[in-house]
Amino acid sequence: MEFAVPLVILVIAIIFISQSIKFVPQQNAWVRERLGKYHGTMTPGPNFLIPFIDRVAYKHSLKEIPLDVPSQICITRDNTQLQVDGILYFQVTDPMRASYGSSNYIVAVTQLAQTSLRSVIGKLELDKTFEERDIINAQVVAAIDEAALNWGVKVLRYEIKDLTPPKEILQAMQRQITAEREKRALIAASEGRRQEQINIATGEREAFIARSEGEKQAQINNAQGEAAAIEAVAMATAGAIERIAAAIRQPGGDQAVQLRVAEQAVDAYSKVASDATTTLIVPSNMTDTAALISSAFRMLQTGRAGGTTGSA
């Protein structure tokens, strides 16, 4: 009996201490009630309670919580049924409101997400529901977040996981996609042919321009060559004439010219006379020619005599 009383006291002390000290984990919040009334929120770390007076009424996680929203049937603006399911991300921001604002804030958020989604989908046509998922998600979040403030919950985002139209709609969409792809293929082929024709025409035009430019340059080169040849012949002729004129101005130049002319005249007449088929017509000034020939003979004789005298 002597050891029973201290043992009882020790047991009571242990129970008292265990009921007095509570360790709240990180990213958690516990709601404390005193005599059945809210008496504060316990933060992470050690917290002290009065045994049998205070108690932990609710425990909340402050982490971001993913909530799967059950699949449901929604009707679009053009009266098409869609089976939609999604996932909602929320976080408890006010433990006191989360404890006393709703009997079950998870169920409340889930039901509100479903009704908000049906309302948003009903304002859109079928094609828009596939194109504007981001807008749908934002509108659902805005609708839920406004009401969830009273429940101490902050809705972070909502994501649609799947949009499933009826089988008939899927088949029609598939046919439409096939037709659209065939249309794009035909357009691409026609654009290719058009570009090919443009390229061919452009190439022919550039080739024609190049050929014409080449012909033009060839004509210019030929003209320049002919001009250079004419100029060279003219210069050569002018030089020959200048040399002949200079030779004529020398002593005995006139006689040399007369001799050359006489030789060419005799040679011409001899060629004409040698041809049996040619009729020889004697010109009226034949005496001038004879005189020219006589002068040539005299010049030759004079030249020979001068040479003989010189040699003697």
C-alpha positions as CSV (number, residue, x, y, z in Angstrom):
1,M,0.0,0.0,0.0
2,E,2.9,2.3,0.7
3,F,4.1,2.0,-3.0
4,A,0.6,2.2,-4.5
5,V,-0.1,5.8,-3.8
6,P,3.2,7.1,-5.3
7,L,2.6,4.9,-8.4
8,V,-0.9,6.2,-8.8
9,I,0.4,9.8,-8.6
10,L,3.1,9.0,-11.2
11,V,0.6,7.5,-13.5
12,I,-1.6,10.6,-13.1
13,A,1.4,12.8,-13.7
14,I,2.3,11.0,-16.9
15,I,-1.3,11.2,-18.2
16,F,-1.4,14.9,-17.2
17,I,1.8,15.6,-19.1
18,S,0.8,13.6,-22.1
19,Q,-2.5,15.5,-22.2
20,S,-0.8,18.8,-21.6
21,I,1.9,18.8,-24.3
22,K,1.1,18.3,-28.0
23,F,3.6,18.4,-30.8
24,V,2.1,19.7,-34.1
25,P,4.0,18.5,-37.2
26,Q,5.3,21.0,-39.8
27,Q,2.7,22.2,-42.4
28,N,-0.2,21.3,-40.1
29,A,-2.6,23.3,-38.0
30,W,-4.7,22.0,-35.1
31,V,-7.8,23.7,-33.8
32,R,-8.1,23.9,-30.0
33,E,-11.4,24.0,-28.1
34,R,-11.8,24.9,-24.5
35,L,-14.9,23.7,-22.9
36,G,-16.4,23.1,-26.4
37,K,-15.5,26.6,-27.7
38,Y,-12.9,27.6,-30.2
39,H,-9.8,28.7,-28.3
40,G,-7.1,29.2,-31.0
41,T,-5.1,27.4,-33.6
42,M,-2.0,25.4,-32.6
43,T,1.0,26.0,-34.8
44,P,3.9,23.5,-35.6
45,G,6.0,22.7,-32.6
46,P,5.1,22.0,-28.9
47,N,1.8,23.4,-27.7
48,F,0.4,23.2,-24.1
49,L,-3.2,22.2,-23.2
50,I,-5.1,22.1,-20.0
51,P,-6.1,18.5,-19.5
52,F,-9.8,17.7,-19.4
53,I,-10.5,21.4,-20.3
54,D,-8.8,21.8,-23.7
55,R,-8.9,19.4,-26.5
56,V,-7.8,19.1,-30.2
57,A,-11.0,19.4,-32.1
58,Y,-9.7,19.4,-35.7
59,K,-6.5,18.7,-37.5
60,H,-5.8,20.3,-40.9
61,S,-2.9,19.9,-43.4
62,L,-1.7,23.1,-44.9
63,K,-0.2,21.4,-47.9
64,E,-1.5,21.7,-51.4
65,I,-4.1,19.0,-51.8
66,P,-5.1,17.4,-55.2
67,L,-8.7,16.5,-55.3
68,D,-10.1,14.2,-58.1
69,V,-13.4,15.6,-59.4
70,P,-15.7,12.7,-60.5
71,S,-16.6,12.5,-64.2
72,Q,-19.9,14.0,-65.2
73,I,-22.0,14.7,-68.2
74,C,-22.1,18.3,-69.4
75,I,-24.2,19.8,-72.2
76,T,-22.7,22.4,-74.5
77,R,-24.3,25.4,-76.0
78,D,-25.1,23.5,-79.3
79,N,-26.7,20.6,-77.2
80,T,-23.9,18.1,-77.4
81,Q,-23.2,15.9,-74.4
82,L,-19.6,15.8,-73.1
83,Q,-18.3,13.5,-70.4
84,V,-15.8,15.7,-68.4
85,D,-13.6,14.8,-65.5
86,G,-10.9,16.9,-63.9
87,I,-8.6,17.5,-60.9
88,L,-8.8,20.3,-58.4
89,Y,-5.9,21.7,-56.4
90,F,-6.7,23.6,-53.2
91,Q,-5.1,24.5,-49.9
92,V,-6.4,25.2,-46.4
93,T,-5.5,28.8,-45.5
94,D,-7.8,29.4,-42.5
95,P,-8.0,26.4,-40.1
96,M,-10.8,28.0,-38.1
97,R,-13.1,28.6,-41.1
98,A,-12.2,25.2,-42.4
99,S,-13.4,23.7,-39.1
100,Y,-16.5,25.6,-38.6
101,G,-17.4,27.1,-42.0
102,S,-18.6,23.8,-43.5
103,S,-19.3,20.4,-42.1
104,N,-17.1,18.9,-44.9
105,Y,-15.3,21.4,-47.1
106,I,-13.9,18.7,-49.4
107,V,-17.4,17.6,-50.4
108,A,-18.4,21.2,-50.7
109,V,-15.5,22.1,-53.0
110,T,-16.1,19.0,-55.1
111,Q,-19.8,19.7,-55.6
112,L,-19.1,23.3,-56.4
113,A,-16.4,22.4,-59.0
114,Q,-18.9,20.1,-60.8
115,T,-21.7,22.7,-60.9
116,S,-19.3,25.5,-62.0
117,L,-17.9,23.2,-64.7
118,R,-21.4,22.5,-66.0
119,S,-22.2,26.2,-66.1
120,V,-19.0,27.1,-68.0
121,I,-19.4,24.3,-70.5
122,G,-23.0,25.2,-71.2
123,K,-21.9,28.6,-72.4
124,L,-19.6,27.2,-75.1
125,E,-20.0,25.3,-78.3
126,L,-18.4,21.9,-78.8
127,D,-15.4,23.1,-80.8
128,K,-14.7,25.9,-78.3
129,T,-14.5,23.4,-75.4
130,F,-11.5,21.7,-77.1
131,E,-9.8,25.0,-78.0
132,E,-10.4,27.0,-74.7
133,R,-9.4,24.6,-71.9
134,D,-7.4,27.3,-70.2
135,I,-10.4,29.7,-70.2
136,I,-12.6,27.0,-68.8
137,N,-10.1,26.1,-66.1
138,A,-9.7,29.8,-65.1
139,Q,-13.5,30.4,-64.9
140,V,-14.0,27.3,-62.8
141,V,-11.3,28.4,-60.4
142,A,-12.8,31.9,-60.1
143,A,-16.3,30.5,-59.4
144,I,-15.1,28.1,-56.7
145,D,-12.6,30.4,-55.1
146,E,-15.2,33.1,-54.4
147,A,-17.4,30.7,-52.4
148,A,-14.5,28.7,-50.8
149,L,-13.3,31.7,-48.9
150,N,-16.0,31.1,-46.3
151,W,-14.7,27.6,-45.9
152,G,-11.1,28.7,-45.2
153,V,-9.9,27.1,-48.5
154,K,-8.0,28.7,-51.3
155,V,-8.5,27.0,-54.7
156,L,-5.2,27.2,-56.6
157,R,-6.1,25.7,-60.0
158,Y,-8.4,23.3,-61.9
159,E,-7.3,21.1,-64.8
160,I,-9.6,19.2,-67.1
161,K,-8.2,15.7,-67.6
162,D,-10.5,14.5,-70.3
163,L,-13.3,15.7,-72.6
164,T,-15.1,12.7,-74.2
165,P,-17.9,13.4,-76.7
166,P,-20.3,10.7,-77.9
167,K,-19.1,8.1,-80.4
168,E,-21.1,9.6,-83.3
169,I,-19.5,13.0,-82.7
170,L,-16.1,11.4,-82.6
171,Q,-16.7,9.7,-85.9
172,A,-17.9,13.0,-87.5
173,M,-14.9,14.8,-86.1
174,Q,-12.6,12.2,-87.5
175,R,-14.2,12.5,-91.0
176,Q,-13.9,16.3,-90.7
177,I,-10.2,16.0,-89.8
178,T,-9.6,13.6,-92.7
179,A,-11.3,16.0,-95.1
180,E,-9.4,18.9,-93.8
181,R,-6.1,17.0,-94.2
182,E,-7.0,16.0,-97.8
183,K,-7.9,19.6,-98.5
184,R,-4.5,20.8,-97.2
185,A,-2.8,18.2,-99.2
186,L,-4.5,19.3,-102.4
187,I,-3.7,22.9,-101.7
188,A,-0.1,22.1,-101.0
189,A,0.1,20.1,-104.3
190,S,-1.4,23.0,-106.3
191,E,0.9,25.5,-104.6
192,G,3.8,23.2,-105.5
193,R,2.7,23.1,-109.2
194,R,2.2,26.8,-109.2
195,Q,5.6,27.5,-107.8
196,E,7.1,25.0,-110.3
197,Q,5.5,26.9,-113.2
198,I,6.7,30.2,-111.8
199,N,10.2,28.8,-111.4
200,I,10.2,27.5,-115.0
201,A,8.9,30.8,-116.4
202,T,11.5,32.7,-114.3
203,G,14.3,30.5,-115.5
204,E,13.2,30.8,-119.2
205,R,13.0,34.6,-118.8
206,E,16.4,34.8,-117.2
207,A,17.9,32.5,-119.9
208,F,16.3,34.6,-122.7
209,I,17.7,37.7,-121.1
210,A,21.1,36.1,-120.7
211,R,21.1,35.0,-124.4
212,S,20.0,38.4,-125.6
213,E,22.7,40.0,-123.5
214,G,25.3,37.6,-125.0
215,E,24.1,38.3,-128.5
216,K,24.3,42.0,-127.8
217,Q,27.8,41.7,-126.4
218,A,28.8,39.6,-129.4
219,Q,27.5,42.2,-131.9
220,I,29.3,44.9,-129.9
221,N,32.5,42.9,-130.0
222,N,32.1,42.2,-133.8
223,A,31.4,45.8,-134.5
224,Q,34.4,46.9,-132.4
225,G,36.5,44.3,-134.3
226,E,35.4,45.5,-137.7
227,A,35.9,49.1,-136.7
228,A,39.4,48.2,-135.4
229,A,40.1,46.4,-138.7
230,I,38.8,49.3,-140.8
231,E,40.9,51.7,-138.8
232,A,44.0,49.5,-139.2
233,V,43.5,49.2,-143.0
234,A,42.9,52.9,-143.2
235,M,46.0,53.6,-141.2
236,A,48.0,51.2,-143.3
237,T,46.6,52.8,-146.5
238,A,47.3,56.2,-145.2
239,G,50.9,55.2,-144.3
240,A,51.4,53.7,-147.8
241,I,50.0,56.8,-149.4
242,E,52.3,59.0,-147.3
243,R,55.3,56.9,-148.3
244,I,54.3,57.0,-152.0
245,A,53.9,60.8,-151.8
246,A,57.2,61.1,-150.1
247,A,58.8,59.0,-152.8
248,I,57.2,61.0,-155.5
249,R,58.6,64.2,-154.0
250,Q,62.1,62.7,-154.4
251,P,64.2,63.5,-157.6
252,G,63.0,61.2,-160.4
253,G,59.8,60.3,-158.5
254,D,57.5,61.5,-161.3
255,Q,59.3,59.4,-163.8
256,A,59.1,56.3,-161.5
257,V,55.4,56.7,-161.2
258,Q,55.0,57.1,-165.0
259,L,57.1,53.9,-165.4
260,R,55.0,52.0,-163.0
261,V,51.8,53.1,-164.6
262,A,53.1,52.2,-168.1
263,E,54.1,48.7,-166.8
264,Q,50.7,48.1,-165.4
265,A,49.0,49.3,-168.6
266,V,51.2,47.1,-170.8
267,D,50.5,44.1,-168.5
268,A,46.8,44.7,-168.6
269,Y,46.7,45.0,-172.4
270,S,48.8,41.9,-172.8
271,K,46.4,39.8,-170.6
272,V,43.5,41.1,-172.6
273,A,45.1,40.3,-175.9
274,S,46.1,36.8,-174.9
275,D,42.5,35.8,-174.3
276,A,41.1,34.5,-177.6
277,T,37.5,34.9,-176.5
278,T,38.0,38.6,-175.6
279,T,37.3,41.3,-178.1
280,L,39.8,44.1,-177.7
281,I,38.5,47.6,-178.0
282,V,41.1,50.2,-178.4
283,P,40.4,53.4,-176.5
284,S,40.3,56.8,-178.2
285,N,43.1,58.1,-176.1
286,M,45.4,55.3,-177.1
287,T,48.0,57.9,-178.2
288,D,48.3,59.0,-174.6
289,T,49.0,55.5,-173.6
290,A,51.6,55.1,-176.4
291,A,53.3,58.2,-175.3
292,L,53.3,57.0,-171.7
293,I,54.9,53.7,-172.9
294,S,57.5,55.6,-175.0
295,S,58.4,57.7,-172.0
296,A,58.8,54.6,-170.0
297,F,61.2,53.1,-172.5
298,R,63.2,56.3,-172.7
299,M,63.5,56.3,-168.9
300,L,64.7,52.7,-169.0
301,Q,67.3,53.5,-171.7
302,T,68.4,56.5,-169.8
303,G,68.8,54.4,-166.7
304,R,70.8,51.8,-168.5
305,A,73.0,54.4,-170.1
306,G,73.7,56.0,-166.8
307,G,74.5,52.6,-165.4
308,T,76.9,51.8,-168.3
309,T,78.7,55.1,-167.8
310,G,79.0,54.6,-164.2
311,S,80.5,51.2,-164.7
312,A,83.0,52.6,-167.2
